[in-house]
Amino acid sequence: MQIAMLAADFSADEADQLRRSMAAWKRGGNVHQFHDRLVHRMVAKGYAGEFAERIFQQILGFGEYGFPESHAASFAQLVYVSCWLKRHHPDCFLVALLNSQPMGFYQPAQLVQDAQRHGVQVLPVDVMHSDWDSTLASGRVVRLGLHLVKGLGEPAVRRLMAARAVQAFDSSDDLARRAALDARDLTALAAADALASLSGHRRQQAWDAAALRLAPPLLASAPVLEDALALQAAGEGEEVLHDYASVGLTLRSHPLLLLRPVLSKMKHLTALELRGMSHGSKVSACGIVTMRQRPQTAKGVVFVTLEDETGSVNVIVWKAVKEQFRQEVYQSRLMAVYGVWQ
């Protein structure tokens, strides 16, 4: 593009058309249509005809491999920049990826856990502090955004943020009234543990949300005489399940940590323990299935990624094994494997 613009006075639009013709998925693309235009203009600017023809032939030859090469160069640059950001600004990197979801590869749970392992503090969704997007705080601290809450729409969150900017909420009832939230919005917030600053633990939030109904205008200022019901908090396991169901991740204990006493008795090693094993060892491991890949060129092999409380384990499932355990390979959310460590 630069050669065409400098040597043949191509406009930016003409140069882009030349680039597009070179990116066509066929030998030579449509570059030939630019021959006369490029050569004649170069000659008119004082270049020798033979030199202009040689330049065009080089452009023509580049058109046969330029598409994959240019994409490879672009990808390499993106990888370098991404790695630099992840290394030096992991909090910014996490926020950017969370706010770009869905991306189709790594889910928010994996992104958050990786960031935590690299020194980033992640704060939960909270109606008193969270915006629609996930945001940066000082000192490598990230606040999760309300965009992660399943069943909660952006218009409701915008009303919430506007009302909060005027005055902080003093109760769930105040939140529902001033942000004009309906029962569905409140239920979604309670399920995500986002009302903790106003109602306490999740069970109490769910109870309060279920009891809240916007009063008619005549009774909007009437006092509430009914005593609040105090509920017992749920156990950590139940809280973790609700976190995954409502937000897609948890900032509490990893599910595999809760299961570790049982898994240890079954001789399942953690991802961290596996790193210390020698090549060729017979090992077993267990984790949440976070990724399944079956490339067309893999001849029936399936690649599975398992995640536990210490990291991830990559599993190669050969075709014969896949056929024997097809249901487990394709449907399991929690999977245990036994095989040779490499």
C-alpha positions as CSV (number, residue, x, y, z in Angstrom):
1,M,0.0,0.0,0.0
2,Q,2.8,2.4,0.9
3,I,4.7,1.7,-2.3
4,A,1.6,2.3,-4.4
5,M,0.8,5.6,-2.7
6,L,4.4,6.9,-2.8
7,A,5.5,5.6,-6.2
8,A,2.2,5.7,-8.2
9,D,0.2,8.3,-6.4
10,F,-2.5,5.9,-5.3
11,S,-5.1,7.4,-3.0
12,A,-5.7,5.7,0.3
13,D,-8.9,4.2,-1.1
14,E,-7.1,2.9,-4.2
15,A,-4.3,1.4,-2.1
16,D,-6.9,-0.3,0.1
17,Q,-8.5,-1.8,-2.9
18,L,-5.1,-3.1,-4.0
19,R,-4.7,-4.7,-0.5
20,R,-8.1,-6.3,-0.7
21,S,-7.3,-7.8,-4.1
22,M,-4.1,-9.3,-2.7
23,A,-6.0,-10.9,0.2
24,A,-8.3,-12.9,-2.1
25,W,-8.2,-16.6,-1.5
26,K,-7.0,-17.5,-5.0
27,R,-3.7,-17.5,-6.8
28,G,-2.8,-14.0,-7.7
29,G,-6.1,-12.6,-6.5
30,N,-7.4,-9.7,-8.6
31,V,-4.1,-7.8,-8.6
32,H,-3.9,-7.8,-12.4
33,Q,-6.6,-5.2,-12.7
34,F,-4.2,-2.7,-11.1
35,H,-1.3,-3.3,-13.6
36,D,-1.8,-0.5,-16.0
37,R,-2.7,2.0,-13.3
38,L,0.4,1.3,-11.2
39,V,2.9,0.9,-14.0
40,H,1.7,3.9,-16.0
41,R,1.7,6.2,-13.0
42,M,5.2,5.1,-12.0
43,V,6.5,5.8,-15.5
44,A,4.7,9.2,-15.5
45,K,6.6,10.0,-12.2
46,G,9.9,9.2,-13.8
47,Y,10.5,5.6,-12.9
48,A,11.9,3.3,-15.7
49,G,9.3,1.1,-17.3
50,E,11.4,-2.1,-16.5
51,F,11.6,-1.1,-12.9
52,A,7.8,-0.4,-12.7
53,E,7.1,-3.8,-14.2
54,R,9.5,-5.5,-11.7
55,I,7.7,-3.7,-8.8
56,F,4.3,-4.9,-10.1
57,Q,5.6,-8.5,-10.4
58,Q,6.8,-8.4,-6.8
59,I,3.4,-7.2,-5.7
60,L,1.8,-9.9,-7.8
61,G,4.0,-12.6,-6.2
62,F,3.3,-11.3,-2.7
63,G,-0.4,-11.6,-3.4
64,E,0.0,-15.4,-3.4
65,Y,1.1,-15.6,0.2
66,G,0.5,-12.1,1.6
67,F,-2.8,-12.9,3.2
68,P,-1.5,-15.6,5.6
69,E,1.8,-13.7,6.2
70,S,0.1,-10.4,7.0
71,H,-2.3,-12.1,9.4
72,A,0.6,-14.0,11.0
73,A,2.4,-10.7,11.5
74,S,-0.7,-9.0,12.9
75,F,-1.3,-11.9,15.3
76,A,2.3,-11.9,16.5
77,Q,1.9,-8.2,17.3
78,L,-1.4,-8.8,19.2
79,V,0.2,-11.6,21.1
80,Y,3.2,-9.5,22.1
81,V,1.0,-6.5,23.2
82,S,-1.4,-8.8,25.1
83,C,1.5,-10.6,26.9
84,W,3.1,-7.3,27.9
85,L,-0.2,-6.0,29.3
86,K,-0.9,-9.2,31.2
87,R,2.6,-9.1,32.7
88,H,2.8,-5.5,33.7
89,H,-0.9,-4.5,34.1
90,P,-2.8,-7.7,34.9
91,D,-5.7,-5.7,36.5
92,C,-6.2,-3.7,33.3
93,F,-5.9,-6.8,31.2
94,L,-8.6,-8.6,33.3
95,V,-11.0,-5.6,33.1
96,A,-10.6,-5.4,29.4
97,L,-11.3,-9.1,28.8
98,L,-14.3,-9.1,31.3
99,N,-15.9,-6.2,29.5
100,S,-15.4,-7.8,26.1
101,Q,-17.3,-11.0,27.0
102,P,-18.5,-13.2,25.5
103,M,-15.3,-14.0,23.7
104,G,-15.8,-17.7,23.1
105,F,-12.6,-19.2,24.6
106,Y,-11.8,-18.3,28.2
107,Q,-14.8,-17.7,30.5
108,P,-14.9,-15.1,33.2
109,A,-14.2,-17.7,35.9
110,Q,-10.9,-18.7,34.3
111,L,-9.9,-15.1,33.7
112,V,-10.6,-14.1,37.3
113,Q,-8.8,-17.1,38.8
114,D,-5.7,-16.5,36.7
115,A,-5.7,-12.9,37.7
116,Q,-5.9,-13.8,41.3
117,R,-3.0,-16.1,41.0
118,H,-1.0,-13.2,39.6
119,G,-1.7,-10.8,42.4
120,V,-4.9,-9.1,41.4
121,Q,-7.5,-8.6,44.1
122,V,-11.1,-9.0,42.7
123,L,-14.1,-7.6,44.5
124,P,-17.6,-8.9,44.1
125,V,-20.6,-7.4,42.4
126,D,-22.2,-4.9,44.7
127,V,-25.1,-2.5,44.0
128,M,-23.4,0.1,46.2
129,H,-20.1,0.1,44.2
130,S,-20.4,-1.8,40.9
131,D,-21.1,-0.1,37.5
132,W,-22.4,-1.8,34.5
133,D,-18.9,-2.7,33.3
134,S,-16.2,-4.1,35.5
135,T,-13.9,-1.3,36.8
136,L,-10.4,-0.6,38.1
137,A,-9.7,0.5,41.6
138,S,-6.4,1.5,43.1
139,G,-3.5,-0.9,43.7
140,R,-4.4,-3.8,41.3
141,V,-7.9,-4.1,42.6
142,V,-10.8,-4.9,40.2
143,R,-14.5,-4.5,41.0
144,L,-16.8,-6.9,39.1
145,G,-19.5,-5.2,37.1
146,L,-23.2,-5.8,37.1
147,H,-23.0,-6.9,33.5
148,L,-22.1,-10.3,34.8
149,V,-25.4,-10.8,36.7
150,K,-27.6,-13.2,34.8
151,G,-31.1,-12.0,34.1
152,L,-30.3,-8.3,34.8
153,G,-30.6,-5.8,31.9
154,E,-28.5,-2.8,31.2
155,P,-31.4,-0.3,31.4
156,A,-32.1,-1.3,35.0
157,V,-28.4,-0.9,35.9
158,R,-28.3,2.5,34.3
159,R,-31.3,3.6,36.5
160,L,-29.5,2.1,39.5
161,M,-26.3,4.0,38.8
162,A,-28.2,7.3,38.3
163,A,-30.1,7.0,41.5
164,R,-27.0,6.0,43.4
165,A,-25.1,9.0,42.1
166,V,-27.8,11.3,43.6
167,Q,-27.7,9.6,47.0
168,A,-26.4,6.2,48.3
169,F,-29.1,3.6,49.0
170,D,-29.9,2.9,52.6
171,S,-31.9,-0.3,52.1
172,S,-33.1,-2.7,49.4
173,D,-36.5,-1.1,49.6
174,D,-34.9,2.3,48.9
175,L,-33.0,0.8,46.0
176,A,-36.1,-0.8,44.4
177,R,-38.1,2.4,44.8
178,R,-35.6,5.0,43.5
179,A,-34.1,2.8,40.7
180,A,-37.6,1.5,39.7
181,L,-36.5,-2.1,39.8
182,D,-39.1,-4.8,39.4
183,A,-39.2,-8.2,41.1
184,R,-37.2,-9.9,38.4
185,D,-34.3,-7.3,38.7
186,L,-34.3,-7.7,42.5
187,T,-34.3,-11.5,42.3
188,A,-31.4,-11.4,39.9
189,L,-29.4,-9.1,42.2
190,A,-30.1,-11.2,45.2
191,A,-29.1,-14.4,43.4
192,A,-25.8,-12.8,42.5
193,D,-25.2,-11.7,46.1
194,A,-25.1,-8.1,44.9
195,L,-27.4,-6.8,47.7
196,A,-24.9,-7.8,50.5
197,S,-24.3,-4.2,51.5
198,L,-28.0,-3.6,52.0
199,S,-29.4,-7.0,53.2
200,G,-26.6,-9.1,54.5
201,H,-26.1,-12.7,53.3
202,R,-27.6,-14.2,50.2
203,R,-30.5,-16.0,51.8
204,Q,-31.5,-12.8,53.5
205,Q,-31.2,-10.9,50.2
206,A,-33.4,-13.4,48.5
207,W,-36.0,-13.1,51.2
208,D,-36.0,-9.3,51.2
209,A,-36.1,-9.2,47.4
210,A,-39.1,-11.6,47.3
211,A,-40.9,-9.4,49.9
212,L,-40.3,-6.1,48.1
213,R,-43.1,-4.8,46.0
214,L,-43.3,-1.2,44.8
215,A,-46.1,0.4,46.8
216,P,-48.8,2.4,45.0
217,P,-48.2,6.2,45.0
218,L,-50.7,6.8,47.8
219,L,-48.7,4.5,50.1
220,A,-45.2,5.2,48.9
221,S,-44.3,7.1,52.1
222,A,-46.1,4.8,54.6
223,P,-44.0,3.2,57.3
224,V,-43.3,-0.5,57.2
225,L,-44.5,-2.0,60.5
226,E,-43.6,-5.7,59.9
227,D,-40.5,-7.0,61.6
228,A,-37.8,-8.4,59.3
229,L,-37.3,-12.1,59.3
230,A,-33.7,-13.1,60.2
231,L,-32.5,-16.2,58.2
232,Q,-29.4,-18.3,58.8
233,A,-26.6,-18.0,56.2
234,A,-26.0,-20.8,53.8
235,G,-22.9,-23.0,53.8
236,E,-20.0,-22.2,51.6
237,G,-20.8,-25.1,49.2
238,E,-24.2,-23.7,48.6
239,E,-22.9,-20.2,48.2
240,V,-20.4,-21.4,45.6
241,L,-23.1,-23.1,43.6
242,H,-25.2,-20.0,43.5
243,D,-22.2,-17.9,42.5
244,Y,-21.6,-20.0,39.4
245,A,-25.3,-20.1,38.6
246,S,-25.9,-16.4,38.8
247,V,-22.5,-14.7,37.9
248,G,-20.6,-17.5,36.2
249,L,-17.7,-17.4,38.8
250,T,-17.0,-17.4,42.5
251,L,-14.6,-15.4,44.6
252,R,-15.1,-17.9,47.4
253,S,-13.3,-21.2,47.6
254,H,-12.9,-23.1,44.4
255,P,-15.3,-26.1,44.2
256,L,-12.4,-28.5,43.9
257,L,-11.0,-27.2,47.2
258,L,-14.2,-28.1,48.9
259,L,-13.9,-31.6,47.4
260,R,-10.2,-32.0,48.0
261,P,-10.5,-34.2,51.1
262,V,-12.4,-36.8,49.1
263,L,-10.3,-36.4,46.0
264,S,-7.1,-36.9,47.9
265,K,-8.4,-40.2,49.3
266,M,-8.9,-41.2,45.7
267,K,-5.3,-40.3,44.9
268,H,-6.2,-37.4,42.5
269,L,-3.3,-34.9,42.3
270,T,-3.7,-31.2,41.9
271,A,-2.4,-29.3,38.9
272,L,0.3,-27.9,41.1
273,E,1.3,-31.3,42.4
274,L,1.4,-32.6,38.8
275,R,4.1,-30.0,37.9
276,G,6.5,-31.8,40.2
277,M,5.9,-35.3,38.7
278,S,8.5,-36.8,36.4
279,H,7.8,-37.4,32.7
280,G,6.1,-40.8,32.1
281,S,4.5,-41.1,35.6
282,K,1.1,-42.7,35.9
283,V,-1.1,-40.1,37.5
284,S,-4.7,-39.2,38.1
285,A,-6.4,-35.8,38.4
286,C,-9.8,-34.3,38.7
287,G,-11.2,-30.9,37.7
288,I,-14.0,-28.8,36.3
289,V,-14.2,-29.1,32.5
290,T,-13.5,-25.7,31.1
291,M,-12.7,-26.5,27.5
292,R,-13.2,-29.2,24.9
293,Q,-11.6,-29.0,21.5
294,R,-11.8,-31.4,18.6
295,P,-9.8,-30.0,15.7
296,Q,-10.6,-31.4,12.2
297,T,-6.9,-32.3,11.8
298,A,-6.7,-34.2,15.1
299,K,-8.0,-37.5,13.7
300,G,-10.6,-37.9,16.3
301,V,-8.5,-36.8,19.3
302,V,-10.3,-34.6,21.8
303,F,-8.4,-32.0,23.9
304,V,-9.9,-31.3,27.3
305,T,-8.9,-28.7,29.9
306,L,-9.5,-29.5,33.6
307,E,-9.4,-26.8,36.3
308,D,-8.9,-27.2,40.0
309,E,-8.0,-24.9,42.8
310,T,-4.4,-24.6,41.8
311,G,-4.5,-24.3,38.1
312,S,-5.3,-26.2,34.9
313,V,-4.4,-29.6,33.4
314,N,-4.5,-30.3,29.7
315,V,-5.7,-33.8,28.8
316,I,-5.3,-35.6,25.5
317,V,-8.1,-38.1,24.9
318,W,-7.2,-40.5,22.2
319,K,-9.9,-41.6,19.7
320,A,-10.3,-45.1,21.2
321,V,-10.7,-43.8,24.7
322,K,-13.1,-41.2,23.5
323,E,-15.3,-43.8,21.9
324,Q,-15.2,-45.9,25.1
325,F,-16.2,-43.0,27.3
326,R,-18.1,-40.8,24.9
327,Q,-20.7,-39.6,27.4
328,E,-18.2,-38.7,30.0
329,V,-15.9,-36.9,27.5
330,Y,-18.6,-34.7,26.0
331,Q,-21.1,-34.2,28.8
332,S,-19.2,-34.2,32.1
333,R,-18.9,-30.9,34.0
334,L,-16.6,-32.5,36.6
335,M,-14.1,-35.1,35.2
336,A,-11.5,-37.4,36.7
337,V,-8.8,-38.8,34.4
338,Y,-6.0,-41.4,34.7
339,G,-3.1,-41.5,32.4
340,V,0.5,-40.8,31.6
341,W,2.0,-37.5,32.6
342,Q,4.1,-35.6,30.0
